[in-house]
Amino acid sequence: MTVRKPLALSLIALAIAAPGLASASALYHPAGGEVGMTTHPDHVQSNVSRGDVLQSVEAARKDGTLAILSRGGALPVKATGGSKTREQVQQEYLNMSAAEKQRNQELYGAGG
């Protein structure tokens, strides 16, 4: 019984301290008051070399994404697959079952 109490207290103390120890290598640390957090950039360790970053910046400059991002714009999403023709979409709709058409009507409220 004398061993249980100190062991339990040690485990409780470890459980309370663990989140603070884990955040020691994070960029943000919790802080009291209105701010809620403090920033510590020196605690973050990067595995990207300066050369890699410069190559990424140069590639972004060449393809135009750097100019878009520097002005606060959103990058356009690149198409992942081929687009369908109007006739393909119409044929797809005509081949739908009645249940699928009903489901589309419920989801989108049109096309029925």
C-alpha positions, -999 to +999 in steps of 0.1 A: +000+000+000+029+024+007+042+018-028+008+023-045+003+059-034+036+074-046+033+054-078-002+067-084+009+103-076+038+099-100+016+086-128-009+115-122+019+141-124+032+125-156-002+126-171-006+163-162+029+172-175+029+152-207+009+176-229+033+204-220+063+183-227+049+173-261+043+208-272+079+219-265+089+213-301+057+229-316+055+263-332+026+274-309+025+271-271-006+277-250-007+310-230-031+324-206-053+355-212-068+368-244-040+358-267-043+321-260-010+311-275+026+323-281+047+317-312+082+302-310+096+297-345+130+286-331+113+255-317+104+241-352+130+220-369+128+217-407+142+190-428+140+210-460+172+225-472+176+261-484+184+248-519+151+229-520+131+260-510+149+282-535+141+256-563+104+255-552+103+293-553+119+294-588+095+268-601+065+288-587+079+319-603+082+303-637+047+287-637+030+318-624+017+305-590+041+327-570+025+358-585-010+345-578-002+336-542+017+368-535-015+388-543-036+366-520-053+347-549-064+311-548-046+287-571-068+272-599-075+235-595-061+214-622-084+190-640-078+154-629-097+137-656-112+142-690-144+162-693-176+148-708-194+162-738-230+175-735-242+144-754-224+121-730-240+137-700-275+136-716-270+100-725-259+092-689-290+109-676-313+090-699-297+057-688-303+064-651-329+043-633-360+059-618-345+056-583-314+074-593-334+102-609-355+105-578-323+107-556-309+135-578-342+153-576-340+151-538-303+161-537-303+189-562-340+199-566-338+200-604-335+179-634-367+159-629 
